């Protein structure tokens, strides 16, 4: 089935009658070219609305129903010129051709959806819903051409049946998509998405049902066989026992077989992911090593910077902390030393003078020479109670004893105390000043210049170290950037690669161990089961009905057959898709000289993933965005065409080539026009790029209609939507 | 008994108000803020952690260039609220005592006569020593101020005050 034409009346920016807004389509590739804001999305909406009663809300990125859009469905220009009481009908009409193998003349259908509003208030504000009476729902109609005229089809659901025939629900998202959706249709991160697409678009489900049936009948036959074995046993108790053990073993074996399947699947995943990273791991590890080196190098530079700043800015602080301030003050110490010496001498002189004075006074009293008798003799005389001068003896406390005692006391008083000679004793103060000065003079002042030089040297050394550290950082950074370029690993990716690689490696080991354990257990359980069956056979008294045995055996073979057929068909399907995808991929990339590799559908567990590999089967890791999109588009085309379904369905896509360069765009156009009987694409790419437009018109083999759409008013006046309509020009 | 350390230590020398901006430009007001904020003087673009450090520096500069400059008669002056006994950050206490030592030489005070003086006499002489510090500091400020006016770029370098010290080598 193909779309013959699309006509639009007063729908959004397409104001005016159906005849004014009609796109006639042909077989092959039809292209509608328009600038941003020219009405491409509204055209995409018109397709969608006529079929499904919904339009795309760009602000919420969701499809919304007519009842929610209300008057927004209708052209502003039509609303602005509407009088009170008048009605406006927004309408989209689709003419379809349904080609049949039995006839060269197609069935022709007209599908139409309309939506009516009526103006009820005198008001300039046509956007205010209060001014309009709005129909509760849109209305659909379908007509079929009967030799000459179109006649309505009254059959219930005729409209939906034709829609389903045009775009089957399960295939919808692969036949009708916006460029930005391609990524999610075949999601490289979701292993199921390709499997899901294959299941939907192929008849593999038929084989799955066949296996289910085979399983069911085999289980019945096997069950009948087992009951007969039990019933005909010579020893009922033993048979019962063996039967129980058999049941248990079967449960265990089934569980282990399921587990084994999962473990093998997980092992394959781990191996696959590990293999995927194999080409990158060395570089990623090196990148991580450099990253860590860069980090410590950065820290070193920061540390040196801090130290340098502290040293430079704190240089002045040394005036006090290292007492550089005293650098020129050394000579004053000598002056002070001289003054202190003089001071000390003066004090000594004073002391002597005072002493002489005191002694002279004492001598006057004693009439004896100074220090005669001296203090030692006086004490001896007192102790021995005899005068050494006159040899007279005396008693304690008599007048002679008292005289000698007084003499001794006076002698003691002739010792000069500081308080006797000065009012204030500042000796300690001056001595402390001297000690402090002496210390600073000898330990600090004389070394100030070398201390300054040392500090300057330290700063210079820090500067050198910083320079070296910066150089080391730059070298590492250069190596890092080079490696990034060569390896095509993203800067933030390497950490994940290393981590994931290690994890997959660990997982691989874990699943290998598990696999071995389960296989061992399975082997032992199967052996035991076989022995039990043998025992049961030996235990039976009479022979088992041959029919039962044969039935079981035939159905067992049938089950195996169903399984292997399914597997074979699936493999063939995959192979066909792979071949088709490569055919499309090759064609789309024919004009691109860079190496594109080929597509393989790699089995991972029970799923398949499209991969881009080189001639040796090594996965290409540096493919860019447009290549990924191409691989996905090629895979989608291959799935859709694998069974020749594309003969019957058109492909409608908005901006599928937006991420491509010129060659890829033409490659895509040249491929799609051969893959699909009809495709309609809306594109911005050919609007300003006249060379590309010319290539489209000249180089695409199976080209249908090419239209350019443009708003009727200039962009700067676009705010005034009262006059907005869309001009449609056919280019070929 | 008179304690000279205490007599001198309690003095809060004066500075001319005309150098207030100069002092504020090069020195932080006090160490208290430094301890609270954890910032160093040079984080604030200042060369001296305290006003008194700059004062001490100026006194030594005045001394090295031998420029004791008394205040004018009607000079407006101010004092630091920190007495000299508390000028003890960054090893300053030793430096202060060295300055006193020099001032005792410069003042030509008779140490022995000082010991014979009564309380009032000693206090007067210690005030004179303190005044002598002021005139040398004033001479130092005058010199630094002229330098700032003549060659402000000189003070852009982190080591300017060390360089200045070398310039005034006597």
Contacts between the chains, C-beta under 8 A, distances in Angstrom:
chain1	res1	chain2	res2	distance
A	310	B	40	7.8
A	312	B	158	4.7
A	312	B	159	7.9
A	313	B	40	7.5
A	313	B	42	3.6
A	313	B	43	7.9
A	313	B	158	5.4
A	314	B	40	6.7
A	314	B	42	6.1
A	315	B	158	5.1
A	315	B	159	4.8
A	315	B	162	6.5
A	316	B	42	7.4
A	316	B	47	4.6
A	316	B	48	7.3
A	316	B	158	6.6
A	316	B	159	6.9
A	316	B	160	7.6
A	316	B	161	5.1
A	316	B	162	6.6
A	317	B	40	8.0
A	317	B	41	7.3
A	317	B	42	7.7
A	317	B	49	7.2
A	317	B	90	6.8
A	318	B	162	7.4
A	319	B	53	7.7
A	319	B	57	6.5
A	319	B	161	6.2
A	319	B	162	6.7
A	319	B	165	7.4
A	320	B	49	7.9
A	320	B	53	5.9
A	320	B	56	7.9
A	320	B	89	7.4
A	320	B	90	3.7
A	320	B	91	5.6
A	320	B	92	5.5
A	320	B	95	6.6
A	321	B	90	4.9
A	321	B	91	5.7
A	322	B	91	7.8
A	323	B	91	5.9
A	323	B	94	6.8
A	323	B	95	6.0
A	324	B	162	6.3
A	324	B	165	6.7
A	325	B	56	6.9
A	325	B	57	6.0
A	325	B	60	5.5
A	325	B	95	6.0
A	325	B	165	7.1
A	326	B	60	7.4
A	326	B	95	6.5
A	326	B	98	6.0
A	327	B	165	5.5
A	327	B	166	7.5
A	327	B	169	7.7
A	328	B	60	7.6
A	328	B	64	4.7
A	328	B	165	7.0
A	328	B	168	6.8
A	328	B	169	5.5
A	328	B	170	5.4
A	329	B	60	6.6
A	329	B	63	7.2
A	329	B	64	7.6
A	329	B	98	6.6
A	329	B	102	6.6
A	331	B	170	7.7
A	332	B	101	7.0
A	332	B	102	4.4
A	332	B	105	5.8
A	333	B	101	7.4
A	335	B	105	4.4
A	336	B	101	5.1
A	336	B	102	7.3
A	336	B	104	6.7
A	336	B	105	5.1
A	339	B	104	7.2
A	339	B	105	6.1
A	339	B	111	6.5
A	340	B	111	7.5
A	342	B	111	7.9
A	343	B	111	4.1
A	343	B	112	5.6
A	346	B	111	8.0
A	346	B	112	4.4
A	347	B	112	6.7
A	347	B	115	7.9
A	350	B	112	7.6
A	422	B	112	7.8
A	422	B	115	4.1
A	422	B	116	6.0
A	423	B	115	6.3
A	423	B	116	5.4
A	423	B	117	6.6
A	423	B	118	6.6
A	424	B	1	7.0
A	424	B	2	5.1
A	424	B	114	7.2
A	424	B	115	4.9
A	424	B	116	7.7
A	424	B	117	7.0
A	424	B	122	6.4
A	425	B	1	7.5
A	425	B	115	6.7
A	426	B	2	8.0
A	426	B	4	5.6
A	426	B	111	6.8
A	426	B	114	6.4
A	426	B	115	5.5
A	429	B	3	7.8
A	429	B	4	4.4
A	429	B	5	6.0
A	430	B	104	7.8
A	430	B	111	6.2
A	432	B	5	7.7
A	432	B	97	7.5
A	433	B	97	6.0
A	433	B	100	6.3
A	433	B	101	4.4
A	433	B	104	7.1
A	434	B	101	7.6
A	436	B	94	5.9
A	436	B	97	4.7
A	436	B	98	6.4
A	436	B	101	7.1
A	437	B	97	7.8
A	437	B	98	5.9
A	437	B	101	4.9
A	439	B	94	7.9
A	440	B	94	6.3
A	440	B	98	5.6
A	452	B	162	6.4
